[in-house]
Amino acid sequence: MTLKTPVLSMIVGSVLAVAAVTANAAEQIKIVGSSTVYPFSSSVAEEFGATTKNPTPIVESTGSGGGMKLFCKGGDANTPDITNASRRMKAKEFKMCAENGVTDITEAVIGFDGIAIAQNKSNAPLKLTKKQLLLAVAEEVPAKDGTGLIRNQYKNWNQIDSSLPDREIIIYGPPTSSGTRDAFEDMIMKGQTKKMDVYTSLYKADKVKNKAYKKYHKIRQDGVYVPSGENDNLIVQKLDKNPAAIGIFGYSFLMENDDKVSAAQVEGVVPTPDTISSGDYPISRSLFFYVKNSHRASVPAIDKYVAMFMSEDMIGTEGILGEIGLIALPDARRTAIRASVASHTKLSLDDLTKK
């Protein structure tokens, strides 16, 4: 039977439409990773979809660690093209990528961020030291005689130091998949315990254990520290409902919610763009994303998206992302990183292991 022309036209049109949708989906950039970088990546994605002929990239907040696992799973089309991270890729993640055939990766640094220690704005100003934060969150703390470690019994802040308020210790913070938690553990827990003999001297006879305790980062699991998922806005909501609590999240969420929460001083410094970019605020870090270069040929929009993200309009000192909390890198460093990203510089294991 011969198909009539209108029917044939409908079939051909349907086939072409399906092909167009398939091609469109194949060209749609897939991005995963850090909840801290998520607002910046999403803003660029929305601008990209609105101002170019390319589909708006899909951006998922999976946490830095979760994003790395997905990104490094392999090179096929179903794996992410880009992963965001609120700390640098770890050597073990680079090796995992390599084992799964992801061997050509470019690293981009987009700016600075500070880890805010926030509280309900109705509270009196809170002043904390890095050591006091350690003693609030660590699973084990020094005994009073200083000769050993005991399970953390601190329930109120004034038990740690009489200068602190008589207030319950309840901390809403990031989960283990989060780069913010990795950075907090590195700068607060590992950074403090490696200087404290009680965490290291007991193990000098055993080099393996001694090395492990120089990297102490066990967070208590007795309900005082509450992992609160990859949506930092949920932590803000919890602080709004519970004035006794404090929360741990990126500076951009503090900035966007300054009508509800305020930042504690850490070592006498509050997080601001100036104190974070100068390094005066002691819990400051860089923010990253990583590009899977093997996908660039099949998803040509990647290069255009990356160029938009790294542009002065986005990450410059007067860039759009500064309006939502991104703190710009110094001019010379920004220019150098932009050139490195534009030339698709291949990340190496040596890059990640350099001090």
C-alpha positions as CSV (number, residue, x, y, z in Angstrom):
1,M,0.0,0.0,0.0
2,T,1.3,3.4,-0.9
3,L,1.2,6.0,1.9
4,K,-0.6,9.2,1.1
5,T,1.5,12.3,1.0
6,P,0.2,13.9,4.3
7,V,0.7,10.7,6.2
8,L,4.2,10.3,4.8
9,S,5.0,13.9,5.7
10,M,3.8,13.4,9.3
11,I,6.0,10.3,9.7
12,V,9.0,12.1,8.2
13,G,8.3,15.1,10.5
14,S,8.1,12.9,13.5
15,V,11.4,11.1,12.7
16,L,13.1,14.5,12.2
17,A,11.7,15.8,15.5
18,V,12.9,12.8,17.4
19,A,16.3,13.1,15.8
20,A,16.5,16.8,16.7
21,V,15.5,16.0,20.4
22,T,18.2,13.3,20.5
23,A,20.8,15.6,19.1
24,N,19.8,18.3,21.4
25,A,20.1,16.0,24.5
26,A,23.5,14.8,23.3
27,E,24.7,18.4,23.2
28,Q,23.3,19.4,26.6
29,I,26.1,19.8,29.0
30,K,25.9,17.7,32.2
31,I,27.4,19.1,35.4
32,V,27.6,17.7,38.9
33,G,29.4,18.4,42.1
34,S,29.8,20.9,44.9
35,S,26.8,22.6,46.6
36,T,29.0,25.6,47.2
37,V,29.8,26.0,43.6
38,Y,26.3,25.1,42.5
39,P,24.8,28.7,42.7
40,F,27.7,30.0,40.5
41,S,27.5,27.2,38.0
42,S,23.7,27.5,37.8
43,S,23.9,31.2,37.2
44,V,26.3,30.7,34.3
45,A,24.2,27.8,32.9
46,E,21.1,30.0,33.0
47,E,22.9,32.9,31.2
48,F,24.3,30.4,28.7
49,G,20.9,29.0,27.9
50,A,19.4,32.5,27.6
51,T,22.0,34.1,25.4
52,T,23.2,31.3,23.1
53,K,21.5,28.8,20.8
54,N,22.6,26.0,23.0
55,P,20.4,24.2,25.6
56,T,20.7,25.2,29.2
57,P,23.2,22.9,30.9
58,I,21.9,20.5,33.6
59,V,23.5,21.3,36.9
60,E,23.1,18.9,39.9
61,S,24.3,19.5,43.5
62,T,25.9,16.1,44.5
63,G,28.7,17.4,46.8
64,S,32.3,17.6,45.7
65,G,33.1,14.0,46.6
66,G,29.9,12.7,45.0
67,G,30.6,14.7,41.9
68,M,34.1,13.3,41.6
69,K,32.7,9.7,41.8
70,L,30.3,10.4,38.9
71,F,32.8,12.3,36.8
72,C,35.5,9.6,37.2
73,K,33.1,6.7,36.5
74,G,34.1,6.7,32.8
75,G,34.2,8.5,29.6
76,D,30.9,7.4,28.0
77,A,28.2,9.9,27.1
78,N,26.1,9.2,30.2
79,T,28.8,10.4,32.5
80,P,29.2,14.1,33.5
81,D,31.1,16.6,31.3
82,I,32.1,18.8,34.2
83,T,32.3,18.5,38.0
84,N,32.3,21.4,40.4
85,A,34.4,21.2,43.6
86,S,34.8,23.4,46.7
87,R,38.3,21.9,47.2
88,R,40.9,20.6,44.9
89,M,40.7,17.2,43.3
90,K,42.4,14.5,45.5
91,A,45.2,12.4,44.2
92,K,43.1,9.3,44.8
93,E,40.3,10.7,42.7
94,F,42.7,11.5,39.9
95,K,43.8,7.9,40.0
96,M,40.2,6.6,40.0
97,C,39.6,8.7,36.9
98,A,42.6,7.3,35.2
99,E,41.7,3.7,36.1
100,N,38.3,4.3,34.4
101,G,39.8,5.9,31.2
102,V,39.3,9.5,32.2
103,T,42.8,10.7,31.5
104,D,42.5,14.2,30.0
105,I,41.1,16.7,32.5
106,T,41.5,20.4,32.7
107,E,41.3,22.2,36.1
108,A,39.7,25.6,36.4
109,V,39.9,27.8,39.5
110,I,37.0,30.3,39.6
111,G,37.6,32.3,42.8
112,F,37.8,32.3,46.6
113,D,35.3,31.3,49.2
114,G,35.3,31.3,53.0
115,I,33.7,28.7,55.2
116,A,31.3,30.6,57.4
117,I,30.5,29.6,61.0
118,A,27.0,31.1,61.1
119,Q,24.3,31.6,63.7
120,N,20.9,33.1,64.1
121,K,21.1,36.9,63.8
122,S,19.2,37.4,67.1
123,N,22.2,36.0,69.0
124,A,25.0,38.1,70.5
125,P,28.3,38.1,68.5
126,L,30.2,34.8,68.8
127,K,33.9,34.7,68.9
128,L,35.6,31.4,68.3
129,T,39.1,30.1,67.8
130,K,40.1,27.2,65.6
131,K,41.0,25.1,68.6
132,Q,37.6,25.8,70.2
133,L,35.9,24.6,67.0
134,L,38.0,21.5,67.0
135,L,37.0,20.7,70.6
136,A,33.3,21.2,69.7
137,V,33.3,18.8,66.7
138,A,36.0,16.2,67.4
139,E,35.1,12.7,68.4
140,E,38.0,12.6,70.9
141,V,39.4,15.5,72.9
142,P,42.3,15.8,75.4
143,A,41.6,14.7,78.9
144,K,41.9,17.4,81.6
145,D,45.4,16.2,82.6
146,G,46.5,16.4,79.0
147,T,47.9,12.8,79.0
148,G,45.4,11.2,76.7
149,L,42.3,11.4,74.5
150,I,38.8,10.8,75.8
151,R,35.4,10.6,74.0
152,N,34.1,14.1,73.6
153,Q,31.8,15.0,76.5
154,Y,31.3,18.7,75.7
155,K,27.6,19.6,75.5
156,N,27.8,23.4,76.1
157,W,30.2,26.0,74.6
158,N,31.2,27.3,78.1
159,Q,32.4,23.8,79.0
160,I,35.1,24.3,76.3
161,D,36.0,27.8,77.5
162,S,34.4,29.9,80.2
163,S,34.5,32.9,77.9
164,L,32.0,31.3,75.6
165,P,28.2,31.4,76.1
166,D,26.3,29.0,78.2
167,R,24.6,27.6,75.2
168,E,24.1,24.1,73.8
169,I,26.5,22.9,71.1
170,I,24.5,21.9,68.1
171,I,26.2,22.1,64.7
172,Y,24.5,21.7,61.4
173,G,27.2,20.9,58.9
174,P,28.0,19.3,55.6
175,P,28.0,15.5,55.0
176,T,31.0,13.4,54.2
177,S,30.4,13.8,50.4
178,S,30.9,17.6,50.7
179,G,34.0,19.5,49.7
180,T,33.1,22.0,52.4
181,R,33.5,19.3,55.0
182,D,36.8,18.2,53.5
183,A,38.1,21.7,53.7
184,F,36.8,22.2,57.2
185,E,38.5,19.0,58.3
186,D,41.8,20.0,56.7
187,M,41.9,23.5,58.0
188,I,40.4,23.1,61.5
189,M,40.8,19.5,62.5
190,K,44.0,18.3,60.8
191,G,45.5,21.8,61.0
192,Q,45.0,21.9,64.8
193,T,45.7,18.4,65.9
194,K,49.0,18.1,64.1
195,K,50.2,20.9,66.5
196,M,48.9,19.2,69.6
197,D,51.2,16.7,71.3
198,V,48.2,14.9,72.9
199,Y,47.2,13.8,69.4
200,T,50.6,12.8,68.3
201,S,53.0,12.0,71.2
202,L,51.1,8.9,72.3
203,Y,51.9,7.3,69.0
204,K,55.5,8.1,68.4
205,A,56.5,4.5,69.0
206,D,54.2,3.4,66.1
207,K,55.0,5.5,63.0
208,V,51.8,4.3,61.2
209,K,49.5,5.4,64.0
210,N,51.5,8.6,64.6
211,K,51.1,9.5,60.9
212,A,47.4,8.8,61.1
213,Y,46.9,11.0,64.2
214,K,48.7,13.9,62.6
215,K,45.8,13.7,60.1
216,Y,43.1,13.4,62.8
217,H,39.7,14.4,61.4
218,K,37.1,12.2,63.2
219,I,33.9,14.2,63.7
220,R,31.7,13.2,66.7
221,Q,28.7,11.1,66.0
222,D,26.7,11.6,69.2
223,G,24.1,13.9,67.7
224,V,26.0,17.2,68.4
225,Y,27.2,17.5,64.8
226,V,24.3,17.0,62.5
227,P,25.1,16.3,58.8
228,S,22.6,18.3,56.8
229,G,22.8,17.2,53.2
230,E,24.1,19.0,50.1
231,N,21.5,21.8,50.2
232,D,23.1,24.6,52.3
233,N,19.8,26.6,52.3
234,L,18.4,23.9,54.6
235,I,21.1,24.7,57.2
236,V,20.0,28.4,57.0
237,Q,16.4,27.3,57.6
238,K,17.5,25.3,60.6
239,L,19.4,28.2,62.1
240,D,16.3,30.4,61.6
241,K,14.3,27.9,63.6
242,N,16.9,27.1,66.3
243,P,18.8,30.1,67.7
244,A,21.1,27.9,69.8
245,A,22.6,26.2,66.7
246,I,25.5,27.1,64.5
247,G,25.9,26.1,60.8
248,I,28.8,25.5,58.5
249,F,28.5,26.5,54.9
250,G,30.1,28.6,52.1
251,Y,30.2,32.5,52.3
252,S,27.8,32.9,49.4
253,F,25.0,31.4,51.5
254,L,25.8,33.8,54.4
255,M,25.7,36.7,52.0
256,E,22.4,35.7,50.5
257,N,20.8,35.2,53.9
258,D,22.3,38.1,55.9
259,D,18.8,39.1,57.1
260,K,18.6,35.8,59.0
261,V,22.1,34.7,59.9
262,S,25.4,36.3,61.0
263,A,28.9,35.0,61.0
264,A,31.0,34.2,64.0
265,Q,34.5,35.6,64.3
266,V,37.2,33.0,63.8
267,E,40.5,34.0,65.4
268,G,39.1,37.5,65.6
269,V,38.2,37.8,62.0
270,V,34.8,37.8,60.3
271,P,34.5,36.5,56.7
272,T,34.2,39.4,54.1
273,P,35.4,39.5,50.5
274,D,38.5,41.4,51.7
275,T,39.4,39.1,54.6
276,I,38.8,36.0,52.5
277,S,40.8,37.1,49.4
278,S,43.7,38.2,51.6
279,G,43.8,35.0,53.6
280,D,43.2,36.9,56.9
281,Y,40.0,34.9,57.5
282,P,41.5,31.5,58.6
283,I,39.0,29.2,56.8
284,S,39.4,30.4,53.3
285,R,39.7,28.3,50.2
286,S,39.6,28.2,46.4
287,L,36.7,27.0,44.3
288,F,37.1,24.7,41.2
289,F,35.5,22.9,38.3
290,Y,37.0,20.1,36.2
291,V,36.4,19.5,32.5
292,K,36.4,16.1,30.8
293,N,38.2,16.9,27.6
294,S,37.3,13.7,25.9
295,H,33.7,15.0,25.7
296,R,34.5,18.3,24.0
297,A,34.2,16.8,20.5
298,S,30.7,15.3,21.0
299,V,29.5,18.2,23.2
300,P,30.9,21.3,21.4
301,A,29.0,23.6,23.8
302,I,31.4,22.7,26.6
303,D,34.1,25.1,25.3
304,K,31.6,27.9,25.0
305,Y,30.2,27.4,28.5
306,V,33.7,27.2,30.0
307,A,34.7,30.4,28.2
308,M,31.6,32.2,29.5
309,F,32.3,30.9,33.1
310,M,35.9,32.0,33.0
311,S,35.1,35.5,31.5
312,E,35.6,38.8,33.3
313,D,31.8,39.2,33.1
314,M,31.4,36.2,35.4
315,I,34.5,35.9,37.6
316,G,36.1,39.3,37.3
317,T,36.2,41.8,40.1
318,E,33.0,43.4,38.9
319,G,31.6,40.1,37.6
320,I,28.0,38.9,37.9
321,L,29.0,36.0,40.2
322,G,30.4,38.5,42.7
323,E,26.9,39.7,43.3
324,I,26.0,36.3,44.7
325,G,29.2,35.8,46.8
326,L,32.1,34.7,44.6
327,I,35.3,36.4,45.6
328,A,37.5,37.2,42.6
329,L,41.1,35.9,42.3
330,P,43.9,38.5,41.9
331,D,44.1,39.9,38.4
332,A,47.3,38.2,37.4
333,R,46.3,34.8,38.7
334,R,42.9,35.1,37.1
335,T,44.5,35.9,33.7
336,A,46.9,33.0,34.0
337,I,44.2,30.5,34.9
338,R,42.0,31.7,32.2
339,A,44.7,31.1,29.6
340,S,45.5,27.7,31.0
341,V,41.8,26.7,30.8
342,A,41.4,28.1,27.3
343,S,44.3,26.0,26.1
344,H,42.8,22.9,27.7
345,T,45.9,22.3,29.9
346,K,46.0,18.6,31.0
347,L,46.0,18.1,34.7
348,S,48.7,15.8,36.0
349,L,49.1,13.8,39.3
350,D,52.2,15.9,40.0
351,D,50.0,19.1,39.9
352,L,47.8,17.7,42.7
353,T,50.7,16.5,44.9
354,K,52.7,19.7,44.8
355,K,52.6,21.6,48.1
